[in-house]
């Protein structure tokens, strides 16, 4: 599984790189705090796969990295995605590094 750190994600954001960010947390978690990614809760990731790009890097994130890893594995194994990256440590790592006041469920 390919992973990306929050530092690498911030660099991509700062450089306006072309990538897609998918947040697989539940909607109530996303509404509390998010990194402006597209919210597709883990349970619906296969059903809503048409919303996930196959032609540019896609970073999948959750709270800590576990659900995003599960989503990444499902998409790779069932649908053949090869452009996916798991955000190591999830939004908790982002909070620790960049936004200590961020509310996270």
TIFI-800073 format. One record per residue (C-alpha): x negated, y, z; residue in one letter. Coordinates in steps of 0.05 Angstrom, whole numbers, plus 5000, padded with zeros to 4 digits. Layout:
N
XYZa/...
END
This chain:
105
500050005000x/497450684981x/497651205036x/496851955040x/495152365101x/498852985123x/492653395106x/492853125034x/500353275030x/499253985054x/493854075002x/498653834948x/503954314972x/499054894976x/496554744906x/503654694878x/502154004851x/507553624815x/510053064860x/516452834892x/517552774967x/522752274992x/524952275065x/528051605084x/530251805154x/537651835171x/541352465151x/542052725223x/534452665231x/533253025165x/537953585185x/534053695250x/527453785214x/524653635145x/519053785096x/523853965039x/523853275009x/529852914980x/533652545035x/535251825017x/536151415081x/532550745080x/538950335074x/540550675008x/533750714976x/534850144926x/541950384909x/539451094898x/532850914864x/535051284801x/533551924839x/526351714851x/521351894797x/517151374761x/512951864722x/509552284776x/506852144846x/512252004898x/510652084972x/515451725018x/516051955090x/519951805153x/518851935227x/512551525239x/510951155174x/514550495187x/521050605149x/517450945092x/512850345087x/519049895084x/522150335030x/515650334990x/515249574993x/522449494971x/521549964912x/515049634889x/517348914897x/524448974872x/523949534820x/516649534800x/514750234823x/507250364821x/506851114836x/508751104910x/504851344971x/506751265044x/505851885088x/501351615143x/504251795211x/510552105181x/513552745205x/510652635275x/503652705245x/505853335208x/508553625273x/502153455310x/497753765256x/501754375231x/508254515268x/507954355342x/514654695355x/518354275303x/524153885332x/523753145314x/528752625335x/
END
